[in-house]
Amino acid sequence: MKLKPFIPALVWLIIIVVLSGYPGKNLPKAPFDEFDKLVHLAIYALLSFLSVLGFSKQPNSFLLSNKLQFFFSISFSIIMGGLIEVLQEYVFINRYGDWYDFIANSLGAIIGVIGFYSMRKFFVNRLQ
């Protein structure tokens, strides 16, 4: 398995962890605070999209079935979203975990993978 195709997902995950761990009281009031759950959804949709993209770029000998790529990418993103919510509750200063954030993270993970396969199907059909 090659790791290079997963670098964008790993970089994005590092950005998520850093931003999620930033002390809450030091965060400026963002103009999109009322759309907090949509932001969570988008962040984790991108994480799962980049993760499944990494799987899709693996050599043919390693290529997992689409169902396993789907499962691993969604599972990875949901686990990371849950772990970060736990870290926010118990480790990060002035942050708190939220079940609704976790649900938004999980929905985003599912949407990102579905979006990847929808886009791939659309573009493959257009090129043929």
N, C-alpha and C positions, 0 to 999 in steps of 0.2 A: 504494500500500500504506500502510495506517495503522500507525503505530508504537505508539499508545496500547494496543491489545490485548496487546502484548508486554511491557508494563511489569512485570506480575507475574513473568514468566519472567526478565527482566533483573535485577530486584531480588533474586530467589532466586539467580541466578547470582553476583551480587555477594556475597551472604551466604556462598555456597559458597567463593568465592575467599578471602574474609577469614578464614573459619574454617580453610580448608585451609592458609593461609599462616602461621597463628599458630604461633610456635615450639613444637615438640613437647615440649621439656622443661618448658615453662610450663603445659602442659595438665594439668588435674587428672585423676586416675584416675576414669574414668566407670564407673557401675555396669553399663553395657551394653557394656563393652569386649569381652566374649566374643562379642557380636553385631555386631562391627565391619563385617563384610561385608553384613549385613542393613541396617545403617545406610547404607552406601554405596548399596545397591540402592534404598532408600527415597528418599534424597536425589535421586538421578538420575531415579527414576520421577517424582517431583514436578516436576523440571526439564522433562522431556519432556512431561509432562501439561500444564504451563503453556504450553509452547511450541506444542503442537498446539491448545490452547485459543485462543491468539492467532491462529493461522491460521484457525480456524473462525469468528472474529469479523470477518474481512475482508469488505469489500463484495463483492457477487456478481460484479462485473466483474473482480475480482482473484482470486476464489476458485480455488485450485488444486484439482485432483482430490484425492480422499481419499488416493490412493496417493502423490502428491507431498507432501502435508501429512505423511503418515506418514513418508516417506523423509527429508524435511528436518528434522523434529523429532527423529527418532532420530539422524540423522547429526550434527546440532548438539550434542546431548547427549553422544554418544560422543566427538566431537572435543574438547569441553570437558573431559570426564572424563579423556581421555588427556593433554591439555595440562596439566591441573592435576597429574596424576601426574608428568609431566616437570618441571614447576616445583618440585614437592616434592623431586624427586631432585637437581636442579641449582641451584635458586635459593633456595628457602625455607630458613631456618636451622633446623637440628635436625629436619628432616622428611625423609622418604624416599619415593620412588615404589615402588609395589608392583603387579606384574602382576595379582595376585588382586583388588586394589582396582579396577583398570581393568576386569577381567572383571565384577565386581559392578556397577560403574558402567554398563557396557554393557547388562547384563541389566536393570538398573533402567530404562534409557532405553527399552528395548523394552517392558517391562511397563507403563510409564507411558502410552505411546501406545495399547497394546492396551486398557488400562483405560479410557482416555478414550472410545475408540470403543465399547467394551462398555457403558459407562454411558450414552452418548448413545443407543445403540440401545435399551437397556432403557427409558430415560425416554421416548423418542419413541414406542415401542410402547405404553407405559402411558397416554400422553396421547391416543392415537388411539382 
